[in-house]
Amino acid sequence: MWPSGGLLGERRRPGACRRRGRSETAAPLDWERDQPPAPDALADAVEAIVERHADYRSAARARAVARFGLEEWIERHRRVFEDLAR
């Protein structure tokens, strides 16, 4: 079983269902059929996200700015053009 990604989650090794800043529920990794988490576990995860919505919103914005901000974009392109110029 792999934890399903929470709002900010990623696939992780088994047993890593609860991490600070994330709300995740365990579900089998199965490409043959849909196996959602237990309804109570899913409801608990949704409630945890709703209770901390402002935290999730702030974290999502900070991540978007860090990954897609103008300064980072310019730096990535500078490195590409420097590599091409060599």
C-alpha positions as CSV (number, residue, x, y, z in Angstrom):
1,M,0.0,0.0,0.0
2,W,1.2,3.5,-0.9
3,P,-0.2,6.6,0.7
4,S,-2.3,8.6,-1.7
5,G,-1.1,12.1,-2.1
6,G,-2.8,14.7,0.0
7,L,-3.4,18.2,-1.3
8,L,0.4,18.7,-1.3
9,G,1.3,15.0,-1.2
10,E,3.5,12.9,-3.4
11,R,3.8,9.1,-3.5
12,R,5.9,7.8,-0.6
13,R,7.1,4.6,0.7
14,P,4.6,2.5,2.7
15,G,4.1,3.6,6.3
16,A,4.6,7.3,5.5
17,C,1.0,8.2,5.7
18,R,1.1,11.1,8.1
19,R,3.7,13.9,7.6
20,R,3.7,17.4,9.0
21,G,1.9,19.8,6.7
22,R,0.3,17.0,4.7
23,S,-2.9,15.1,5.1
24,E,-2.8,11.7,3.5
25,T,-4.7,8.4,3.7
26,A,-3.4,4.9,2.9
27,A,-4.7,3.3,-0.2
28,P,-3.4,0.3,-2.3
29,L,-1.4,1.2,-5.4
30,D,-3.4,-0.7,-8.0
31,W,-3.6,0.2,-11.7
32,E,-6.2,-2.5,-12.4
33,R,-9.1,-1.0,-10.3
34,D,-9.9,2.0,-8.3
35,Q,-9.4,1.4,-4.5
36,P,-10.2,4.5,-2.7
37,P,-9.3,4.9,1.0
38,A,-11.9,4.0,3.6
39,P,-14.7,6.6,3.8
40,D,-13.9,7.5,7.4
41,A,-10.2,8.0,6.7
42,L,-11.0,10.1,3.6
43,A,-13.5,12.2,5.6
44,D,-10.9,12.7,8.3
45,A,-8.3,13.8,5.7
46,V,-10.8,16.3,4.1
47,E,-11.7,17.7,7.6
48,A,-8.0,18.1,8.4
49,I,-7.4,20.0,5.1
50,V,-10.5,22.2,5.6
51,E,-9.3,23.1,9.2
52,R,-5.9,24.1,7.8
53,H,-7.0,25.6,4.5
54,A,-5.1,28.9,5.1
55,D,-1.9,27.0,5.7
56,Y,-2.3,24.9,2.6
57,R,-3.2,28.0,0.5
58,S,-0.1,29.8,1.8
59,A,2.2,26.8,1.2
60,A,0.8,26.4,-2.4
61,R,1.4,30.0,-3.2
62,A,4.9,29.9,-1.8
63,R,5.7,26.8,-3.8
64,A,4.3,28.3,-7.0
65,V,6.3,31.5,-6.5
66,A,9.4,29.6,-5.8
67,R,9.0,27.3,-8.8
68,F,7.5,29.7,-11.3
69,G,8.6,33.1,-10.1
70,L,10.2,35.5,-12.6
71,E,13.6,35.5,-11.0
72,E,13.8,31.7,-11.0
73,W,12.6,31.6,-14.7
74,I,15.3,34.1,-15.7
75,E,18.0,32.2,-13.8
76,R,17.0,28.9,-15.5
77,H,17.1,30.5,-18.9
78,R,20.4,32.2,-18.2
79,R,21.9,28.8,-17.4
80,V,20.5,27.3,-20.5
81,F,21.9,30.0,-22.7
82,E,25.3,30.0,-21.0
83,D,25.5,26.2,-21.6
84,L,24.6,26.7,-25.2
85,A,27.2,29.4,-25.7
86,R,30.0,27.0,-24.5
